[in-house]
Amino acid sequence: MQGVQGTPGSQGTDGSAFGSALVGAVDNLQQLQATSNSLAVQAVTGNLTDIHSATLASTRAQVTLELVAAVRNKGVDAFNEIMRMQA
C-alpha cells in the first residue's frame, strides 16, 4: 500500500498538516476505487488480460477503505472523549 503522497511532515500545529493528510488519503482512496472499478468492468466485458491486476487493485481499494474508516472512527472517538471531558 502506498503512503499519502504530497503531504508534509509535522510542519503545522494548527492541524492543517493533519487535514492535508486526510484529504490526500481520501483522494488516494478515490483513485484506487476508480482503478478497481475500471478493471472490474474490463473483467466483466472480457477485455481484461491480467486477472492478477484486477484482484490486486480490488484488494488495495478494500484495505485502504478499511484504513480510512478506522482513522475516521478514531477521530470520532477522540472528539467524543473531548466532549465528555468538557461536560
C-alpha positions in Angstrom: 0.0 0.0 0.0 1.3 3.4 -0.8 1.7 6.2 1.7 -0.1 9.5 1.4 1.9 11.5 -1.2 2.3 15.2 -1.3 1.8 15.7 2.5 4.5 17.4 4.5 5.7 16.0 7.8 4.6 17.6 11.1 5.0 21.2 10.0 1.9 23.0 11.3 0.5 23.0 14.8 -2.9 24.3 13.6 -4.0 20.9 12.3 -3.5 21.9 8.6 -0.9 19.1 8.1 -3.3 16.5 9.5 -6.1 17.9 7.4 -3.9 17.7 4.3 -3.0 14.1 5.2 -6.7 13.2 5.4 -7.5 14.9 2.1 -4.6 13.0 0.5 -5.8 9.7 1.9 -9.3 10.2 0.6 -8.0 11.3 -2.8 -5.8 8.2 -2.9 -8.8 6.0 -1.9 -10.9 7.5 -4.7 -8.2 6.8 -7.2 -7.8 3.2 -6.1 -11.5 2.6 -6.2 -11.8 4.1 -9.7 -9.0 1.8 -10.9 -10.6 -1.2 -9.3 -14.0 -0.3 -10.9 -12.4 0.1 -14.3 -10.6 -3.2 -14.1 -13.8 -4.9 -12.8 -15.7 -3.6 -15.9 -12.9 -4.9 -18.1 -13.2 -8.3 -16.5 -16.9 -8.5 -16.9 -16.7 -7.4 -20.6 -13.9 -9.9 -21.3 -11.3 -7.2 -22.1 -9.1 -7.9 -19.1 -5.9 -9.7 -20.0 -4.4 -9.9 -16.5 -6.8 -11.0 -13.7 -4.0 -10.5 -11.2 -4.0 -6.8 -11.6 -7.8 -6.6 -11.1 -7.6 -8.7 -7.9 -4.7 -6.6 -6.6 -6.5 -3.3 -7.4 -9.6 -4.6 -5.6 -7.7 -5.7 -2.5 -5.8 -2.4 -2.4 -9.0 -0.4 -2.5 -10.6 -2.6 0.2 -7.6 -2.3 2.6 -7.4 1.5 2.0 -11.1 1.9 2.7 -10.8 -0.1 5.9 -7.8 2.1 6.9 -9.7 5.4 6.2 -12.7 4.1 8.1 -10.6 3.2 11.1 -8.9 6.6 11.1 -12.4 8.2 11.0 -13.6 6.1 13.8 -10.6 7.0 16.0 -11.2 10.7 15.2 -14.9 10.4 16.2 -13.9 8.6 19.4 -11.3 11.3 20.3 -13.9 14.0 19.6 -16.5 12.3 21.9 -13.9 11.9 24.6 -13.0 15.6 24.5 -16.7 16.5 24.6 -17.2 14.2 27.6 -14.2 15.8 29.4 -15.7 19.3 28.9 -19.1 18.3 30.3 
